[in-house]
Every structure is written in C-alpha cells, then in structure tokens.
Amino acid sequence: MKLMVVAGGTGGHISPGISVYKILKSRGIDVFFVTNPKGLEFPIIKDNVKNEDLILLPISGGVSKSFFKNFKVIMEFFVSLFLSFKYVMLYNPNVIVLTGGYVSGPIGLAGWILGKKLVLLEQNSVMGLTNTFLSFFARKVILTFPLVNKKKLSDKYERIGNPVRYSESDILVKSYAKNTYGFSESDKVIGIILGSQGAKRVNEIILNGIDRLLESYKVLWITGQSYYNTVFEKCKNLNGVKVFPFLSNVNVFMSAIDVAISRSGASTLSELSFFGVPSVVIPFPYASRNHQYYNALFFESHGASLLIDESEFNIEKLLSALDFIFRNIDTFRLNAKKIFPSKLNDTVIDKILKD
C-alpha cells in the first residue's frame, strides 16, 4: 500500500500531516509527503520527513486584491496541477490524505480525476475554503470539532480528532517533569504558549502582571523567538518563572504544567487534550472565519477550558479563571483528556486505511 500525505502553508495543517506520516511509516507503509516551499520553513518537516519521500508543489497562496498576485497564484495553481497529475500517476498512491491549505487543492483535484481515494482531515470548527471544495470529492472527512457552518452531514463525515505528534510513552510522570524545571510536585505550574505572532497585547498584559501571577503559581513561558528578549529581560531576576524562545522536548513541558494559557488553534488544543491539561484560552480574534473562537467554545462547553475574549482580557480575569480551574483541577483534567478518543492517532489512521 502507498499513501500521499498533503500538508502545507501553516503549522495547523503541517502538524497533523507530520503525525499521520510518522505513524504510517512506523507501520511499514510507503508514504510520500507533499508540501510547498513555504512548508519547508517549518523545522518539523525537515526533522521528520525523509528527503526521498518529499514532494514539492510551487503553490504559495490564495487569491488577494492584487491583480498581479492573483495572476501569479493562477499560474502556480496550474503548474502545481500539472505536477500533481505527474506525481499521482508516477507514485500511484492508494489513498491521498489532505490536511487543507492551498497545496491540497491541486493534488486533491488531480487525485480525484485519476480515481484515487481522498481522505480529508479538517482541524477546525469552521471548514477552510480548500477543504470545503475538496469535501465534495472526498471519500471520508475526519473532523476534530463539530462544524458550526454545517448542520446536516453525510455519513462520510466523522468527528474523531486531530492527530498529534506524540505517543503515550511521551507522557511523563508529573512530579518528574516538574523536577526537570526545578519545581516541586506541589507547585502549581502554569504554561504560557501564546507565541509571539499576533499575541502582543495578551503577552504584554501577562508580562505587566507577572508579579501577581507568581504570588500563587510557577510559570513556564514559551515566547517564540521574536518576543523572547522582551520577556526574558523582565523576568530574568524573578523567582518561579522560566522563559524559553522555543522547546524541542515539548512533551516534558506539557507533562510538567498543570494549566495552560494559550490560543485555541486546533493543534494546540489537541495536544493539551492528549496530555490532559486544562487551559485558559484566548482565541486569536483575526483567525480565518473566527474558527479559534468556535474551537475554544467547544472546549469550554466540555469543561476542559475557560474562554476569555481578547478584547476583555486582563490580569484580574486571568487570575480568576486560574483560581476556578485549580479549585476543580481533577474535573478539568478528566474533561480535557476525554474530549478525543484515548487512542486518537491509531483511531484516525485505522479510519484512513479502512476501505
């Protein structure tokens, strides 16, 4: 059996694609990974995909208000479509797994015309444009969240979850993980994983209130590279907070923290659920079709998170939300863990491979 996994554009598309690729390879299945040049900017691809399995399509984005950019996009699409026919006929995959994003369009269309089985992975509560188009041709559509813009769905739609890049062996004993960062088992540890892209206001509010946060909690803060110096300079002389631009062993971080403060992208929420970590979520207000809000709303409605709108976010509301979660920590942990199936990755892969 041969498969193609198609993922590019953003980390939200690439992360589940990499997860599917790695699991299929671990089962001894031939897999080709299709992305675009922008996708190669994400180290996760270079770190996990073998060169001989990598296929690049030269599509870079979608339509815009610029005539010249649109002309370039149209040309890239048709070149990518031609190459997609070539690669699908050359490698002859039994199944093409598409995670959304513009790179999925041409190869999904070519695969359908050539009679290949298409399986879509939709990460968010609001289906993206490319997946909306491809859903008419797909044999199966695997959802992470209920779709808010579709009330009646055919049998080919099934909500399972978003594949994650970890296995059960990556979940460490919490006391051991906390000790790794110099904290004790009894410390209440907060993990901040907002990143720097589009989160400047939220990061600044937390940074200005870090002293109040440290009165009750220990903090592990992944800032992203561009915001690292700002946070580090403010926090370098404070006890109980550790700041990182990024982490390669994120499983240790996830195992150590008791509660996360995060955006509500599908990959982040899926990983928090996998590790059983409750969260205070502040949806990115400019996400496409406001999908982060609906992702967060789903987690909150299942008792795994508390949602704070960015326009209303302040340190008092954050402290109040954290206090409520810690007073009900066992319930929140259980709710976070059971949002998706216990063997999520295997369940998704089995569904992809099933006729």
Rosetta blueprint (number, residue, H / E / L):
1 M L
2 K E
3 L E
4 M E
5 V E
6 V E
7 A L
8 G L
9 G L
10 T L
11 G H
12 G H
13 H H
14 I H
15 S H
16 P H
17 G H
18 I H
19 S H
20 V H
21 Y H
22 K H
23 I H
24 L H
25 K H
26 S H
27 R L
28 G L
29 I L
30 D E
31 V E
32 F E
33 F E
34 V E
35 T E
36 N L
37 P H
38 K H
39 G H
40 L H
41 E H
42 F L
43 P H
44 I H
45 I H
46 K H
47 D H
48 N H
49 V L
50 K L
51 N H
52 E H
53 D H
54 L E
55 I E
56 L E
57 L L
58 P L
59 I L
60 S L
61 G L
62 G L
63 V L
64 S L
65 K L
66 S L
67 F H
68 F H
69 K H
70 N H
71 F H
72 K H
73 V H
74 I H
75 M H
76 E H
77 F H
78 F H
79 V H
80 S H
81 L H
82 F H
83 L H
84 S H
85 F H
86 K H
87 Y H
88 V H
89 M H
90 L H
91 Y H
92 N L
93 P L
94 N L
95 V E
96 I E
97 V E
98 L E
99 T L
100 G L
101 G L
102 Y L
103 V L
104 S H
105 G H
106 P H
107 I H
108 G H
109 L H
110 A H
111 G H
112 W H
113 I H
114 L L
115 G L
116 K L
117 K E
118 L E
119 V E
120 L E
121 L E
122 E E
123 Q L
124 N L
125 S L
126 V L
127 M L
128 G L
129 L H
130 T H
131 N H
132 T H
133 F H
134 L H
135 S L
136 F L
137 F L
138 A L
139 R L
140 K E
141 V E
142 I E
143 L E
144 T L
145 F L
146 P L
147 L L
148 V L
149 N L
150 K L
151 K L
152 K L
153 L L
154 S L
155 D L
156 K L
157 Y E
158 E E
159 R E
160 I L
161 G L
162 N L
163 P L
164 V L
165 R L
166 Y L
167 S L
168 E H
169 S H
170 D H
171 I L
172 L L
173 V L
174 K H
175 S H
176 Y H
177 A H
178 K H
179 N H
180 T H
181 Y L
182 G L
183 F L
184 S L
185 E L
186 S L
187 D L
188 K L
189 V E
190 I E
191 G E
192 I E
193 I E
194 L L
195 G L
196 S L
197 Q L
198 G L
199 A L
200 K H
201 R H
202 V H
203 N H
204 E H
205 I H
206 I H
207 L H
208 N H
209 G L
210 I H
211 D H
212 R H
213 L H
214 L H
215 E L
216 S L
217 Y L
218 K E
219 V E
220 L E
221 W E
222 I E
223 T L
224 G L
225 Q H
226 S H
227 Y H
228 Y H
229 N H
230 T H
231 V H
232 F H
233 E H
234 K H
235 C H
236 K L
237 N L
238 L L
239 N L
240 G L
241 V E
242 K E
243 V E
244 F E
245 P L
246 F L
247 L L
248 S L
249 N L
250 V H
251 N H
252 V H
253 F H
254 M H
255 S H
256 A H
257 I L
258 D L
259 V E
260 A E
261 I E
262 S E
263 R L
264 S L
265 G L
266 A H
267 S H
268 T H
269 L H
270 S H
271 E H
272 L H
273 S H
274 F H
275 F L
276 G L
277 V L
278 P L
279 S E
280 V E
281 V E
282 I L
283 P L
284 F L
285 P L
286 Y L
287 A L
288 S H
289 R H
290 N H
291 H H
292 Q H
293 Y H
294 Y H
295 N H
296 A H
297 L H
298 F H
299 F H
300 E H
301 S H
302 H L
303 G L
304 A L
305 S E
306 L E
307 L E
308 I L
309 D L
310 E H
311 S H
312 E H
313 F L
314 N L
315 I H
316 E H
317 K H
318 L H
319 L H
320 S H
321 A H
322 L H
323 D H
324 F H
325 I H
326 F H
327 R H
328 N L
329 I H
330 D H
331 T H
332 F H
333 R H
334 L H
335 N H
336 A H
337 K H
338 K L
339 I L
340 F L
341 P L
342 S L
343 K L
344 L H
345 N H
346 D H
347 T H
348 V H
349 I H
350 D H
351 K H
352 I H
353 L H
354 K L
355 D L
